[in-house]
């Protein structure tokens, strides 16, 4: 029986294991951590967002410059197929009001338990606390284990080692120098789905009272280094050092690249995106009499709490008390961003094994029989189920192509 080693026990690696075990191959999964799927479990702590129900053209657009490549993965295992697969594990799903797809109980652990049970029943063997160390001179896989170094010979290998964020969960990017030493082209890992620092930081008052609070129903826009306008409506959150949250994550790739090109980037925050300019101007200009500015903003525009605090933080007194200028700021409040947060704070990473280093079947051109899948490849996507869907799909494609590779070697 042919043997395949899968290095990395996250969604991409486990999906490759499933395909290979169904194809009559002996599969061994190796993971550096004490248990499998740790990042997957942590991602489900707020509610396990499996995928998204939006139309395929919109879904594919979420993958930016790599959409055409990822289309190949999703053509065989897209959002609908993923949902059916989850149902096959005995886990029901539902579509939330935003179009996101969740397990019925919103949890990741039951899904992972059912999946691992099915893989064990299929003969997949799991080896934890096995940290991959590359290859020896004979091309044998090297692992550091609590009992010492061990060497494994296999007929093919799938690398599904994740990116470089969430180090404590095992996604630490330690594989980069191992592949680079073999001449594999790798784009530098960068933070994705991350927060950003604001120029000069927030005041102690704003940090102390509003850090961690959401700023709801706003629109964020900016112009990138090429002159393209990016704009999106949603919800963000103030952090101790700047801004983060789903709205920021959705634009994080373009923001990061613009910062790399320019050093800083000005973003405009529309605090009332559903209000036309004329209405904001009219309500702001309404005489406020003896009322405080905060009371005036709350009663006439519904602006209060963290939004009021942001206006006070970022505007000089003369603007706050000039109705026309204040109305303009409400619709376009400037925030200067200076840097993304460190990679270990990011939800995911951009960069990784360049697609030019791979065949269409995800095999490394320089290392026949070695395939790659998941976040360690050079692509990125926003949160909302897009990352997870493509990781599952890439693992499935890698597994299928390993089977093709082994069949052709008979």
N, C-alpha and C positions, 0 to 999 in steps of 0.2 A: 504493500500500500504506500502511495506517495505521502510525504509528510510536508506540512507547511507550518512555519512559525509566523505568528502574528505578534508584533511587538507594539503594545498599547491596548489597554482594555476599555477604551471609551466607545462611543457609538459607532465610529467608522471601523474600528478594529473588530468589534463584536459582530457587526453586520457582515464583514468579510468572512468571519468565522462561520456564520450561519450558512452563507452561500457555499463555502468550501466543504463544510460537513455534509451538506445535502448532495454534494458532487462526489461523495465517496472518498474524500481525502482525510487523513488523520491530521487534526488541527490542534496545535498547542498555542495558547495565548499567554504571553509573558507581560507582566506589568511591574513597574518599579515600586508601586505603592502596596500597602498591606491588604487592600481590597480593590475591586474593580469599579469603574464608572464613578469615581469620586467627583469629578467636575460635573458630570451629568446630574448627579444627585444634588449638588450644591446649586446648580442652575434651576432646579425645581423647587427650591425653598420658597419662593414667592408665588408658586403656581407653575406647573410644568407646561410651558408653551411648546408643543410638539411641532406645529407647522402653522400655515396660514391658508385661509380659504379664498383669497383674492384670485382674480382671473390670471391665467398663466402669463400673458404678456407683462402684466404689472408685476407679478411675482418674479419673473426673470430679470426685470429692470433693477431689482434690488441688488443684483450681483455686479453692477457697474461694468467695468471694462472686461471682466471675465464671464459675462453672461452667456456668450456663445459657447464657451467651453463647458460651462456648468449645465447648459441646456442638454448636452449629451448625457449627463448623469440623470437629469430629471426626466428625460424622455422615457427611461426605463423604470425609474422609481421616484415619481414626483409626489406632491402633497397628497393626492387621493390614494395612491398606492401605499404610501406610508400610513395613512389613516387606517386602511384596511388591514395592514400588517399589525398595527396596534390592536385592532379588534380581534385578530387571530390569536393574540396572547390572552384574550379574555378581558381586555380593558376597553370599556366603552369611552367614546370621546364626544365632545360637544363643541360647537362654534360659539365663541363669545360675541358680545355686541360689537367688538372692534374687528371681528373677522378672524381673530386668533383661534387656534384649535388646541384644546386641552383634554387630558384624561378626565373622566367624570369626577374623580375624587381630587383632581388638581395636583396629584402627587407623582413624583418620579420613582420612589422606592418600590411600589408594587409592580410597576412595569419592569424595572430592572430585575427584580427577583424572579418574575415569571420568565423573563427572557433567559437569564442565566440557567434556570432550571431546565428550560427546553434545550439549551445548548449542551448542558451536561448529559441530558438524555440522548442527545445525538452523538455523544462520544467526544465532545470537545474537552480538552484538558486545560486547566488553568494553573498558572504558576505565578504567584505574587512574590513581592520582594526580590524580583529579578530585574536588576538595572542593566540595560543594554550598554555594552562597552565597545561596540563596533565588531570588526572581524579580525581573526588572526591571519597569519601569513598564508594559511591554506584555504581561506575563505569561509572558515567556520565561525558561527556567531559566538560572541563572548558575552557572558553575563556575570555581574557581581551579585552574589547572594550572601545571606547571613552565614552560610557554610563555606564560603570562599568562591573563587572564580570557577565557572563551569562553561564548557564549550558544547555547542549544539550544531549538528549537521542536518540540514534540511534540503528538500528539493526546490523550495521557493520560500520567499519571505515577503510579508506585507508589513510595512512600516506605517503605523498610525499613531504617531507620537505626540500629536497636538501641537499647539503653538508655544508661546513663551510666557503666557499670563497665568495667574493662579498657581504659582509655584508650589504652594502647600498642597495643592490637589494633584501634583505630579506633572503639570504642564509647564516645564521649565526651560524648554529650548536647548537642553543639553545635547541633543542630537546634531545641532548645527555644525560644530567642528568635526564631528565624526564623518558626516557626509561631505563637508567641504574638503577634508583631507583626501577624499576619493575623487575629487575633481567635479563634484556635483554643483551646478550653478544654483545659488541660493540668494534670494532677495533678502536684505536685512529685515529682521523682525521689528515691527513697530506697533505701538498701541493702537487698538481699534475698539470701537464701542467704549469710549473712555471719556472722562471729564477733562476740562481745560481750566487753566489758571487765568485769573484776570490780572491786568496790570496793577501793580502796587497792592494787590490783595484787598480783601474786604476789611471794613472797620471792625473793631472789637465788638461794637454794638450789634452790627449785622450778623457777624459770625455767632455771637452768643445767643441771639434771639431767634435767628431764622435759618441757620445752617441745618440742612436736612429737611427743610420744608419745601413742598412742591409749589411751583408757580404755574397755575393751571390756565389752560386756554389762552396760549400766547402763540405768536408766530416769530420764528427766528429766520433772519435772512443775512446774506453777505455775498460779496463778489470775490471770486477766487482770483488767482494770479493770472489766469488767462482772460479774465473779464467776464466769465460766466456767472450769472446770478443764481444763487441757491436759496430756496425759501421753503419752509415747512412749518405747518401748524401742529401744535401738540402741547406737551407738558414737560417742563424741565424742573430741576431741583437746584437749590443753592447748596454748595459744599463749603467747607472751611476755606478753600482756596479759590473757588470760582463757580463754575456751573457744570452740571452733569444731568443724567436722566435720559429718557427715551428720545426726546426731541433732539438733544445734543448728540446722542449716539447715532441717530439716523444720518446726521451730517458730519460725523466725526472724521471719516476718511477725507472728505474735501477740506475740512477745517485743518486737519493735520498736514495735508499736502500744501495748503496755502501758507501755513506757518513755516514749513520747511523752505518755501520759496521766498517768503517776504520777511520772516522774523516775527511779525505781529499780524493780527487780522482784526478789523473792526466788524462786529456783528450788530445788527439792528434788531431790537426786540419790540414787537408790537404788543402792547399790553391788552389791547381790545381789538383783536383781529376781525371780529364780527361787526364792528361798528365802522361806518363810513367816516372819513375825515370830517365831513361837515357836521355830523352829529357830535363828535368829540369836541370840535371847536365851539359849537353852540353851548354845550353843557359846561365846558370849562369857563366860558365867558360869562355865564350866569352870575349875577351879583351874589356874593356869599355873606355879605353883611358882617356880623360879629363872629360868625362860625370860623373855626380853625380850618386850615387847608385840608387836614386829614378828614374832617367831617364833611367838607365840601366835596372832596373826591369820592367819598363813600356814598353820599346821598345822590349826587348828580351823575357819577359814572360807575358806581359800584366797585371802585378801586379801593382796596383796604389791605391791611396786613402786610404781607411780604411785598406786594406790588407797590404800596405806598413807601415802604422802607427802601425799595430799590430806587424810586424817584428821589427820595431824600439823600440817598447815598451817592447818586451819580450826577445830580444836577446842582448847579450853584443857586444860592438863594434868589438871585435876580430872575432866573428862569422859572423857578417854582412860583414866583408871584407875578409872572407875566402871562396872562391867560393864553395868548396865541402861541407863545414859545412852549408853554407847558403842554398844550394840546398836541403840538408837533412832537414833543418828547414822548408823550403817551403812545403815539403811533409809531415812533421810531427812536427808541431809547438806545443810545450807543454804549456798547460794552467792548472794551479792548481786551482781546485774548493774547496771551504771550507764549503759552506752551501747553502741550497735552500732559496729562498726568503720567507718572511712570508706568512702564509696561506691566509691572507686577500688580498694578491696580486696575488694569484694563480687563474688560470682560473677555476679549479675544485679541488676536493679533493679526496684523496684515504682514505680508512678506512670507517667505518660506521657499520651498523647492520650486524653482521656476518651471513653468510648463514646457519650456524649450528643452529641459533636461529629461522630459518624459515622452514616451510614446502616447498615442491616443488612448491606449489601454492602461495608462498610468504606471508603466514599467520604466525604471531608470535606464536610459540608453547606455550609460557607462557601466551598469551593473545588471546584466541580464538575469532575470529571475527574482529581482527585487522590485517590489511595487510599493507605491505610496498612496495614502488616502487621508482624507480629513483636513483638519485645520493646519497641518504642517505644509500644505500646498499654498502657493502664492495667490490667494484670493481672500476676499473679506465680504461680509454682509452685515446688515444691521440686525439688532435683536428683533424678535417677533416671530421666531420659528424658522427664519431663513438659514441661519447658521446650522441649526440642528438638521434640517431637511437635507441640506447639501452634504453634511458629514455622513449621514445615513446612506445617501445615494452614491457618494464616492466610494464608500466601503463596499457597497454592493457591486459597483462596477469593477473595483479592484479584484474582488473575489471571483467574479465571472471571468475576468481576463487571466487570472492565475490558472483557472481550470483550463482555459484555452491553451495557455502556455504549456502546461503539463501534458495535455493531450497531444500537442504537436511534437513533444519530445519522446513519445513512445516509440 
